[in-house]
Amino acid sequence: MEANMSATEIATRHFTAAIAEAEAAGQGADGVCRALLGLIVSKYLESRSVADVQSELRFVADNCDPDTDFTFMRP
């Protein structure tokens, strides 16, 4: 593992491995994603308020359409 990997690169590496392992075990990606999301929320709650975590999740949910620009983006 490279010492100067970004957080996104680290997360992507582990996420890809988790999906591959789930598929090899006959599990769907949805179950792994749901489990990882629960782990992420639990980790966030160790250092952030419930309202802050809800706000973070709401932002992601409101902006998950790849064909829609963020509201603060200009054309």
Gaussian input, Z-matrix of N, CA and C with variables (Angstrom, degrees):
# hf/3-21g

backbone

0 1
 N
 C     1     B1
 C     2     B2     1     A1
 N     3     B3     2     A2     1     D1
 C     4     B4     3     A3     2     D2
 C     5     B5     4     A4     3     D3
 N     6     B6     5     A5     4     D4
 C     7     B7     6     A6     5     D5
 C     8     B8     7     A7     6     D6
 N     9     B9     8     A8     7     D7
 C    10    B10     9     A9     8     D8
 C    11    B11    10    A10     9     D9
 N    12    B12    11    A11    10    D10
 C    13    B13    12    A12    11    D11
 C    14    B14    13    A13    12    D12
 N    15    B15    14    A14    13    D13
 C    16    B16    15    A15    14    D14
 C    17    B17    16    A16    15    D15
 N    18    B18    17    A17    16    D16
 C    19    B19    18    A18    17    D17
 C    20    B20    19    A19    18    D18
 N    21    B21    20    A20    19    D19
 C    22    B22    21    A21    20    D20
 C    23    B23    22    A22    21    D21
 N    24    B24    23    A23    22    D22
 C    25    B25    24    A24    23    D23
 C    26    B26    25    A25    24    D24
 N    27    B27    26    A26    25    D25
 C    28    B28    27    A27    26    D26
 C    29    B29    28    A28    27    D27
 N    30    B30    29    A29    28    D28
 C    31    B31    30    A30    29    D29
 C    32    B32    31    A31    30    D30
 N    33    B33    32    A32    31    D31
 C    34    B34    33    A33    32    D32
 C    35    B35    34    A34    33    D33
 N    36    B36    35    A35    34    D34
 C    37    B37    36    A36    35    D35
 C    38    B38    37    A37    36    D36
 N    39    B39    38    A38    37    D37
 C    40    B40    39    A39    38    D38
 C    41    B41    40    A40    39    D39
 N    42    B42    41    A41    40    D40
 C    43    B43    42    A42    41    D41
 C    44    B44    43    A43    42    D42
 N    45    B45    44    A44    43    D43
 C    46    B46    45    A45    44    D44
 C    47    B47    46    A46    45    D45
 N    48    B48    47    A47    46    D46
 C    49    B49    48    A48    47    D47
 C    50    B50    49    A49    48    D48
 N    51    B51    50    A50    49    D49
 C    52    B52    51    A51    50    D50
 C    53    B53    52    A52    51    D51
 N    54    B54    53    A53    52    D52
 C    55    B55    54    A54    53    D53
 C    56    B56    55    A55    54    D54
 N    57    B57    56    A56    55    D55
 C    58    B58    57    A57    56    D56
 C    59    B59    58    A58    57    D57
 N    60    B60    59    A59    58    D58
 C    61    B61    60    A60    59    D59
 C    62    B62    61    A61    60    D60
 N    63    B63    62    A62    61    D61
 C    64    B64    63    A63    62    D62
 C    65    B65    64    A64    63    D63
 N    66    B66    65    A65    64    D64
 C    67    B67    66    A66    65    D65
 C    68    B68    67    A67    66    D66
 N    69    B69    68    A68    67    D67
 C    70    B70    69    A69    68    D68
 C    71    B71    70    A70    69    D69
 N    72    B72    71    A71    70    D70
 C    73    B73    72    A72    71    D71
 C    74    B74    73    A73    72    D72
 N    75    B75    74    A74    73    D73
 C    76    B76    75    A75    74    D74
 C    77    B77    76    A76    75    D75
 N    78    B78    77    A77    76    D76
 C    79    B79    78    A78    77    D77
 C    80    B80    79    A79    78    D78
 N    81    B81    80    A80    79    D79
 C    82    B82    81    A81    80    D80
 C    83    B83    82    A82    81    D81
 N    84    B84    83    A83    82    D82
 C    85    B85    84    A84    83    D83
 C    86    B86    85    A85    84    D84
 N    87    B87    86    A86    85    D85
 C    88    B88    87    A87    86    D86
 C    89    B89    88    A88    87    D87
 N    90    B90    89    A89    88    D88
 C    91    B91    90    A90    89    D89
 C    92    B92    91    A91    90    D90
 N    93    B93    92    A92    91    D91
 C    94    B94    93    A93    92    D92
 C    95    B95    94    A94    93    D93
 N    96    B96    95    A95    94    D94
 C    97    B97    96    A96    95    D95
 C    98    B98    97    A97    96    D96
 N    99    B99    98    A98    97    D97
 C   100   B100    99    A99    98    D98
 C   101   B101   100   A100    99    D99
 N   102   B102   101   A101   100   D100
 C   103   B103   102   A102   101   D101
 C   104   B104   103   A103   102   D102
 N   105   B105   104   A104   103   D103
 C   106   B106   105   A105   104   D104
 C   107   B107   106   A106   105   D105
 N   108   B108   107   A107   106   D106
 C   109   B109   108   A108   107   D107
 C   110   B110   109   A109   108   D108
 N   111   B111   110   A110   109   D109
 C   112   B112   111   A111   110   D110
 C   113   B113   112   A112   111   D111
 N   114   B114   113   A113   112   D112
 C   115   B115   114   A114   113   D113
 C   116   B116   115   A115   114   D114
 N   117   B117   116   A116   115   D115
 C   118   B118   117   A117   116   D116
 C   119   B119   118   A118   117   D117
 N   120   B120   119   A119   118   D118
 C   121   B121   120   A120   119   D119
 C   122   B122   121   A121   120   D120
 N   123   B123   122   A122   121   D121
 C   124   B124   123   A123   122   D122
 C   125   B125   124   A124   123   D123
 N   126   B126   125   A125   124   D124
 C   127   B127   126   A126   125   D125
 C   128   B128   127   A127   126   D126
 N   129   B129   128   A128   127   D127
 C   130   B130   129   A129   128   D128
 C   131   B131   130   A130   129   D129
 N   132   B132   131   A131   130   D130
 C   133   B133   132   A132   131   D131
 C   134   B134   133   A133   132   D132
 N   135   B135   134   A134   133   D133
 C   136   B136   135   A135   134   D134
 C   137   B137   136   A136   135   D135
 N   138   B138   137   A137   136   D136
 C   139   B139   138   A138   137   D137
 C   140   B140   139   A139   138   D138
 N   141   B141   140   A140   139   D139
 C   142   B142   141   A141   140   D140
 C   143   B143   142   A142   141   D141
 N   144   B144   143   A143   142   D142
 C   145   B145   144   A144   143   D143
 C   146   B146   145   A145   144   D144
 N   147   B147   146   A146   145   D145
 C   148   B148   147   A147   146   D146
 C   149   B149   148   A148   147   D147
 N   150   B150   149   A149   148   D148
 C   151   B151   150   A150   149   D149
 C   152   B152   151   A151   150   D150
 N   153   B153   152   A152   151   D151
 C   154   B154   153   A153   152   D152
 C   155   B155   154   A154   153   D153
 N   156   B156   155   A155   154   D154
 C   157   B157   156   A156   155   D155
 C   158   B158   157   A157   156   D156
 N   159   B159   158   A158   157   D157
 C   160   B160   159   A159   158   D158
 C   161   B161   160   A160   159   D159
 N   162   B162   161   A161   160   D160
 C   163   B163   162   A162   161   D161
 C   164   B164   163   A163   162   D162
 N   165   B165   164   A164   163   D163
 C   166   B166   165   A165   164   D164
 C   167   B167   166   A166   165   D165
 N   168   B168   167   A167   166   D166
 C   169   B169   168   A168   167   D167
 C   170   B170   169   A169   168   D168
 N   171   B171   170   A170   169   D169
 C   172   B172   171   A171   170   D170
 C   173   B173   172   A172   171   D171
 N   174   B174   173   A173   172   D172
 C   175   B175   174   A174   173   D173
 C   176   B176   175   A175   174   D174
 N   177   B177   176   A176   175   D175
 C   178   B178   177   A177   176   D176
 C   179   B179   178   A178   177   D177
 N   180   B180   179   A179   178   D178
 C   181   B181   180   A180   179   D179
 C   182   B182   181   A181   180   D180
 N   183   B183   182   A182   181   D181
 C   184   B184   183   A183   182   D182
 C   185   B185   184   A184   183   D183
 N   186   B186   185   A185   184   D184
 C   187   B187   186   A186   185   D185
 C   188   B188   187   A187   186   D186
 N   189   B189   188   A188   187   D187
 C   190   B190   189   A189   188   D188
 C   191   B191   190   A190   189   D189
 N   192   B192   191   A191   190   D190
 C   193   B193   192   A192   191   D191
 C   194   B194   193   A193   192   D192
 N   195   B195   194   A194   193   D193
 C   196   B196   195   A195   194   D194
 C   197   B197   196   A196   195   D195
 N   198   B198   197   A197   196   D196
 C   199   B199   198   A198   197   D197
 C   200   B200   199   A199   198   D198
 N   201   B201   200   A200   199   D199
 C   202   B202   201   A201   200   D200
 C   203   B203   202   A202   201   D201
 N   204   B204   203   A203   202   D202
 C   205   B205   204   A204   203   D203
 C   206   B206   205   A205   204   D204
 N   207   B207   206   A206   205   D205
 C   208   B208   207   A207   206   D206
 C   209   B209   208   A208   207   D207
 N   210   B210   209   A209   208   D208
 C   211   B211   210   A210   209   D209
 C   212   B212   211   A211   210   D210
 N   213   B213   212   A212   211   D211
 C   214   B214   213   A213   212   D212
 C   215   B215   214   A214   213   D213
 N   216   B216   215   A215   214   D214
 C   217   B217   216   A216   215   D215
 C   218   B218   217   A217   216   D216
 N   219   B219   218   A218   217   D217
 C   220   B220   219   A219   218   D218
 C   221   B221   220   A220   219   D219
 N   222   B222   221   A221   220   D220
 C   223   B223   222   A222   221   D221
 C   224   B224   223   A223   222   D222

   B1=1.4580
   B2=1.5288
   B3=1.3146
   B4=1.4454
   B5=1.5273
   B6=1.3190
   B7=1.4601
   B8=1.5217
   B9=1.3025
   B10=1.4662
   B11=1.5296
   B12=1.3162
   B13=1.4627
   B14=1.5198
   B15=1.3272
   B16=1.4575
   B17=1.5302
   B18=1.3195
   B19=1.4630
   B20=1.5280
   B21=1.3188
   B22=1.4667
   B23=1.5181
   B24=1.3256
   B25=1.4577
   B26=1.5272
   B27=1.3172
   B28=1.4678
   B29=1.5237
   B30=1.3362
   B31=1.4656
   B32=1.5250
   B33=1.3130
   B34=1.4621
   B35=1.5211
   B36=1.3090
   B37=1.4684
   B38=1.5321
   B39=1.3209
   B40=1.4631
   B41=1.5270
   B42=1.3241
   B43=1.4620
   B44=1.5258
   B45=1.3149
   B46=1.4657
   B47=1.5267
   B48=1.3240
   B49=1.4643
   B50=1.5272
   B51=1.3261
   B52=1.4684
   B53=1.5264
   B54=1.3172
   B55=1.4663
   B56=1.5231
   B57=1.3272
   B58=1.4733
   B59=1.5231
   B60=1.3197
   B61=1.4689
   B62=1.5234
   B63=1.3192
   B64=1.4666
   B65=1.5231
   B66=1.3284
   B67=1.4629
   B68=1.5259
   B69=1.3341
   B70=1.4678
   B71=1.5255
   B72=1.3415
   B73=1.4595
   B74=1.5258
   B75=1.3362
   B76=1.4591
   B77=1.5172
   B78=1.3094
   B79=1.4617
   B80=1.5311
   B81=1.3109
   B82=1.4578
   B83=1.5214
   B84=1.3080
   B85=1.4639
   B86=1.5342
   B87=1.3275
   B88=1.4666
   B89=1.5260
   B90=1.3198
   B91=1.4644
   B92=1.5122
   B93=1.3265
   B94=1.4616
   B95=1.5219
   B96=1.3267
   B97=1.4668
   B98=1.5280
   B99=1.3232
   B100=1.4684
   B101=1.5292
   B102=1.3323
   B103=1.4613
   B104=1.5327
   B105=1.3215
   B106=1.4670
   B107=1.5223
   B108=1.3246
   B109=1.4605
   B110=1.5254
   B111=1.3308
   B112=1.4694
   B113=1.5196
   B114=1.3302
   B115=1.4700
   B116=1.5201
   B117=1.3220
   B118=1.4651
   B119=1.5251
   B120=1.3226
   B121=1.4694
   B122=1.5259
   B123=1.3233
   B124=1.4744
   B125=1.5222
   B126=1.3229
   B127=1.4593
   B128=1.5258
   B129=1.3281
   B130=1.4632
   B131=1.5239
   B132=1.3347
   B133=1.4653
   B134=1.5279
   B135=1.3292
   B136=1.4641
   B137=1.5310
   B138=1.3325
   B139=1.4629
   B140=1.5254
   B141=1.3302
   B142=1.4593
   B143=1.5162
   B144=1.3210
   B145=1.4572
   B146=1.5257
   B147=1.3268
   B148=1.4610
   B149=1.5279
   B150=1.3370
   B151=1.4633
   B152=1.5247
   B153=1.3307
   B154=1.4588
   B155=1.5287
   B156=1.3262
   B157=1.4736
   B158=1.5270
   B159=1.3189
   B160=1.4614
   B161=1.5272
   B162=1.3213
   B163=1.4620
   B164=1.5290
   B165=1.3182
   B166=1.4709
   B167=1.5252
   B168=1.3194
   B169=1.4678
   B170=1.5234
   B171=1.3272
   B172=1.4604
   B173=1.5284
   B174=1.3386
   B175=1.4612
   B176=1.5258
   B177=1.3282
   B178=1.4628
   B179=1.5282
   B180=1.3273
   B181=1.4676
   B182=1.5257
   B183=1.3225
   B184=1.4632
   B185=1.5239
   B186=1.3214
   B187=1.4602
   B188=1.5281
   B189=1.3239
   B190=1.4610
   B191=1.5215
   B192=1.3163
   B193=1.4575
   B194=1.5296
   B195=1.3469
   B196=1.4614
   B197=1.5278
   B198=1.3372
   B199=1.4598
   B200=1.5235
   B201=1.3305
   B202=1.4536
   B203=1.5226
   B204=1.3253
   B205=1.4559
   B206=1.5190
   B207=1.3342
   B208=1.4581
   B209=1.5235
   B210=1.3134
   B211=1.4550
   B212=1.5215
   B213=1.3213
   B214=1.4562
   B215=1.5312
   B216=1.3432
   B217=1.4587
   B218=1.5204
   B219=1.3063
   B220=1.4520
   B221=1.5181
   B222=1.3419
   B223=1.4711
   B224=1.5197
   A1=108.13
   A2=115.82
   A3=120.84
   A4=110.81
   A5=116.60
   A6=121.31
   A7=112.67
   A8=117.62
   A9=119.79
   A10=113.62
   A11=116.60
   A12=120.35
   A13=109.85
   A14=115.79
   A15=120.32
   A16=109.78
   A17=115.91
   A18=120.41
   A19=110.61
   A20=116.86
   A21=120.87
   A22=111.26
   A23=117.40
   A24=120.76
   A25=111.69
   A26=116.81
   A27=121.08
   A28=110.03
   A29=116.72
   A30=120.96
   A31=111.13
   A32=117.23
   A33=121.48
   A34=110.66
   A35=117.16
   A36=121.34
   A37=110.48
   A38=117.42
   A39=121.11
   A40=111.99
   A41=117.08
   A42=120.76
   A43=110.28
   A44=116.71
   A45=121.63
   A46=110.90
   A47=116.29
   A48=120.64
   A49=111.06
   A50=117.65
   A51=121.30
   A52=110.95
   A53=117.33
   A54=120.88
   A55=109.80
   A56=117.16
   A57=120.57
   A58=110.75
   A59=117.38
   A60=120.66
   A61=110.82
   A62=116.95
   A63=120.49
   A64=111.13
   A65=116.40
   A66=119.90
   A67=111.00
   A68=117.38
   A69=120.91
   A70=111.38
   A71=116.54
   A72=121.14
   A73=111.94
   A74=116.51
   A75=120.39
   A76=113.90
   A77=116.75
   A78=121.67
   A79=109.00
   A80=116.22
   A81=120.01
   A82=112.07
   A83=114.15
   A84=120.12
   A85=111.39
   A86=117.52
   A87=120.29
   A88=111.97
   A89=116.46
   A90=119.81
   A91=112.00
   A92=116.87
   A93=120.83
   A94=110.13
   A95=116.65
   A96=119.92
   A97=111.13
   A98=116.35
   A99=120.64
   A100=110.60
   A101=116.79
   A102=120.94
   A103=110.84
   A104=116.72
   A105=120.01
   A106=111.36
   A107=116.78
   A108=119.96
   A109=110.72
   A110=116.44
   A111=120.09
   A112=111.83
   A113=116.87
   A114=120.54
   A115=111.50
   A116=116.05
   A117=120.51
   A118=110.66
   A119=116.39
   A120=120.14
   A121=110.04
   A122=117.37
   A123=120.48
   A124=110.98
   A125=117.14
   A126=120.90
   A127=110.94
   A128=117.02
   A129=120.92
   A130=111.06
   A131=116.87
   A132=121.01
   A133=112.99
   A134=117.30
   A135=120.09
   A136=112.00
   A137=116.73
   A138=119.04
   A139=114.01
   A140=117.44
   A141=121.05
   A142=109.23
   A143=115.98
   A144=120.55
   A145=110.36
   A146=115.66
   A147=120.87
   A148=109.64
   A149=116.90
   A150=120.90
   A151=111.23
   A152=117.63
   A153=121.28
   A154=110.62
   A155=116.87
   A156=120.66
   A157=109.58
   A158=116.96
   A159=120.47
   A160=110.81
   A161=116.36
   A162=120.95
   A163=110.73
   A164=116.48
   A165=121.54
   A166=110.50
   A167=116.91
   A168=121.61
   A169=111.51
   A170=116.07
   A171=120.94
   A172=110.60
   A173=116.52
   A174=120.82
   A175=110.07
   A176=116.84
   A177=120.58
   A178=110.12
   A179=116.69
   A180=120.50
   A181=111.62
   A182=116.56
   A183=120.52
   A184=112.51
   A185=117.08
   A186=120.32
   A187=112.73
   A188=117.89
   A189=119.82
   A190=113.84
   A191=118.82
   A192=121.30
   A193=108.63
   A194=117.99
   A195=120.07
   A196=113.48
   A197=118.03
   A198=121.39
   A199=113.62
   A200=116.87
   A201=121.54
   A202=109.43
   A203=116.31
   A204=120.58
   A205=110.00
   A206=115.65
   A207=119.51
   A208=107.86
   A209=117.33
   A210=120.92
   A211=112.22
   A212=118.33
   A213=120.24
   A214=112.68
   A215=118.05
   A216=121.05
   A217=110.36
   A218=114.54
   A219=119.67
   A220=109.56
   A221=117.15
   A222=120.04
   A223=112.40
   D1=135.04
   D2=-179.37
   D3=-75.72
   D4=140.72
   D5=-177.09
   D6=-70.49
   D7=-24.78
   D8=-175.75
   D9=-106.62
   D10=29.48
   D11=177.42
   D12=-71.07
   D13=144.82
   D14=177.01
   D15=-78.01
   D16=164.17
   D17=176.77
   D18=-60.02
   D19=-38.27
   D20=178.89
   D21=-64.57
   D22=-41.60
   D23=178.56
   D24=-64.64
   D25=-41.43
   D26=178.18
   D27=-63.46
   D28=-48.73
   D29=-179.04
   D30=-62.11
   D31=-41.80
   D32=-179.84
   D33=-62.64
   D34=-43.09
   D35=179.32
   D36=-59.36
   D37=-46.83
   D38=-177.65
   D39=-72.62
   D40=-36.95
   D41=178.40
   D42=-64.21
   D43=-46.30
   D44=178.77
   D45=-59.35
   D46=-42.15
   D47=178.70
   D48=-65.55
   D49=-40.42
   D50=-179.76
   D51=-65.14
   D52=-41.88
   D53=178.66
   D54=-65.09
   D55=-44.43
   D56=179.48
   D57=-62.36
   D58=-41.42
   D59=179.69
   D60=-66.27
   D61=-40.84
   D62=178.47
   D63=-62.90
   D64=-44.90
   D65=-179.98
   D66=-64.38
   D67=-38.24
   D68=177.62
   D69=-64.86
   D70=-28.22
   D71=179.78
   D72=-91.26
   D73=5.53
   D74=178.84
   D75=79.66
   D76=16.90
   D77=178.43
   D78=-99.03
   D79=152.23
   D80=178.02
   D81=-85.08
   D82=159.28
   D83=178.33
   D84=-63.79
   D85=-32.09
   D86=-178.31
   D87=-58.88
   D88=-42.94
   D89=-179.53
   D90=-63.69
   D91=-41.61
   D92=178.54
   D93=-66.25
   D94=-43.36
   D95=179.24
   D96=-61.30
   D97=-43.01
   D98=179.22
   D99=-63.29
   D100=-42.69
   D101=179.31
   D102=-65.22
   D103=-43.38
   D104=179.04
   D105=-65.04
   D106=-40.05
   D107=178.08
   D108=-60.84
   D109=-42.75
   D110=177.12
   D111=-61.73
   D112=-40.86
   D113=177.64
   D114=-65.46
   D115=-39.31
   D116=178.83
   D117=-63.63
   D118=-46.24
   D119=179.31
   D120=-61.34
   D121=-43.50
   D122=178.95
   D123=-60.59
   D124=-41.65
   D125=179.52
   D126=-66.40
   D127=-43.83
   D128=176.33
   D129=-56.55
   D130=-43.04
   D131=-176.00
   D132=-66.78
   D133=-14.68
   D134=175.60
   D135=-68.56
   D136=-24.91
   D137=-175.24
   D138=-134.65
   D139=-0.48
   D140=-177.39
   D141=-130.38
   D142=155.23
   D143=178.94
   D144=-74.72
   D145=159.91
   D146=177.95
   D147=-57.99
   D148=-44.70
   D149=-179.46
   D150=-60.98
   D151=-38.42
   D152=179.48
   D153=-67.05
   D154=-42.66
   D155=178.77
   D156=-64.81
   D157=-42.94
   D158=177.83
   D159=-60.41
   D160=-40.78
   D161=178.54
   D162=-63.01
   D163=-42.96
   D164=178.19
   D165=-60.75
   D166=-46.62
   D167=-179.67
   D168=-65.95
   D169=-39.60
   D170=178.47
   D171=-62.65
   D172=-42.11
   D173=179.02
   D174=-60.85
   D175=-46.01
   D176=179.61
   D177=-62.70
   D178=-45.05
   D179=-179.25
   D180=-64.20
   D181=-41.18
   D182=-178.73
   D183=-70.05
   D184=-19.68
   D185=-174.79
   D186=-121.64
   D187=27.99
   D188=-176.63
   D189=-88.59
   D190=-8.35
   D191=178.69
   D192=-77.13
   D193=112.23
   D194=-176.95
   D195=-66.81
   D196=-14.98
   D197=-179.78
   D198=-93.32
   D199=2.29
   D200=-178.69
   D201=-116.48
   D202=130.27
   D203=177.35
   D204=-72.12
   D205=153.19
   D206=172.27
   D207=-61.61
   D208=150.81
   D209=-176.50
   D210=-62.07
   D211=-24.70
   D212=-178.67
   D213=-90.33
   D214=-0.56
   D215=-179.74
   D216=-84.86
   D217=147.00
   D218=176.24
   D219=-104.78
   D220=151.79
   D221=179.87
   D222=-65.22

